[in-house]
Amino acid sequence: MSPRQASSPPLAISGTDLAGMLSTVTALVTRFLDDMPRGPAFDDADQASFMADPSVRQAPGEAGRSLVELLNIVDRAGRIGVNVIAGNSLAYIPGSGLPTSAIADLISGIFNPYTGVGFAAPAMVALEHDVIRWLVDTMGLPKQAGGLLTTGGSMATLSAIACARERHFADKDFSAARIYLTEQAHHCVAKGAQIAGFQQSALRLIPTDRHLRMDIDALSATIRADRDEGLQPFCVVANAGTTNTGAIDPLEAIAAIAQEENLWLHVDGAYGGFFRLTERGRERLRGIEHADSVVLDPHKSMFLPFGTGCLLVRDQGALRRGHGAQQSHYMRDLGDDRPDDFATLGPELTRPNRGLRIWLSLHLHGVAAFRAALDEKLDLAAKAHQALLDVPFVQAFGEPELSIACFHCALPQATLEEENRATEDLVRLVNDRRNVLLSTTDIAGRVVARMAVLSLRTSAETIDRAIADISIAATLIATCSGSGARDVRSGYA
Ligand SMILES: Cc1ncc(COP(=O)(O)O)c(C=O)c1O
């Protein structure tokens, strides 16, 4: 059993006592922040012992334990798994954990403002609305647009679908409704549609061109055919940077069709939307300003700690109607006219002070810092792509539209199946080295390796290290495949 502290701190701790604790916490987080950028991309050395350690995996006792003892556990736990801070994760869509944004969470946890209703914390709510106004302006949406900060892109997408459904169907039957999207759309769209009550058959997959962008002619033809059949097209989902490859659908052309066909245009900019801060991104994302709703993920491309997504809606009223705001008896003192209350704009009543996370970081660093960081990610992905073109036994995909460079193994006389296996082997070999972390995806039956450059600390050295490891692994795989050997991992130390 672990030693118990004789006197645990009271729940209603004083400022002075908290200050003492925070100095211990500061020591922990600053050490972590200084250590981890030098750490491996993935660390599981302590995983098994941590999981099986009874001094860790125990129920809370009646008496408290010392903060130092508990922080040691937290420190151990935080070092196991993907090293989010290092910037050597190029897998999935990597997170960053902007440290200065975490300061806002500490403050919010202690101030504990109630931001569900404006009455309770009018000034904090106003700061959050100011953040949303900045996001609205950044995406080029009109004045009457509004928004909601959510836990992430998936929740924001669910809310967007609810708003679109409400606008088109209100409380009418929507069993004939159809939503148009490509196979490259993030799975949270299908998930959100299901939660919002749509059958799988409501989702109409539109083919893509060779750049994995929505085929506009196919979109128009499918909508026409569906109308002819008596179905009710009502929503099109366009990608402003797919998770797989960063592909951007032709937003302007889709917007024109959406307007002509009276469809709700939803743009998924969870990964790509913030690149509009850069000149190149602004050009590539032209048309996003026509959206009825846009999803953004500050916890991706604004580098914030996980837990902050965003939904922007062209007409803030649609947000309110989409969430069926109703007065509750016990809230009668607040009155009915509360158009800016976040509780009436989204599904949550009680919610954390999400706005401060963005507000503090934006004002502290300035917008230019975020623009420069995103520009750097575009440059690094382009650098990765250029380097991949010279790696033997590797086929690079087309130039990245945003910050994801893709490739697969290309072996002489190999079948697709053999190349797929080789690409999986390559990523495993690279990841085993722990210098960087890659991931794979499946594009029309082809296994594709991804280098997703989005972490704050991903640098030119990270890309060089990744390319070096990819080159070694590709050569080894090609050599083994030529010799008929299957276990390539044994030759790679
Ligand atoms: C393009 C895109 N949309 C939506 C999502 C879902 O966002 P979240 O993970 O914040 O729920 C992701 C997540 O990776 C994404 O890349």
The ligand as an ORCA input file, in Angstrom:
! r2SCAN-3c Opt
* xyz 0 1
  C     -11.252     16.413    -41.834
  C     -11.700     15.994    -40.470
  N     -12.991     16.182    -40.109
  C     -13.446     15.838    -38.903
  C     -12.625     15.244    -37.973
  C     -13.169     14.852    -36.619
  O     -12.704     15.766    -35.688
  P     -12.514     15.404    -34.122
  O     -11.467     14.338    -34.080
  O     -12.055     16.693    -33.548
  O     -13.819     14.966    -33.611
  C     -11.287     15.003    -38.297
  C     -10.386     14.342    -37.333
  O      -9.281     13.977    -37.630
  C     -10.817     15.399    -39.567
  O      -9.539     15.204    -39.936
*
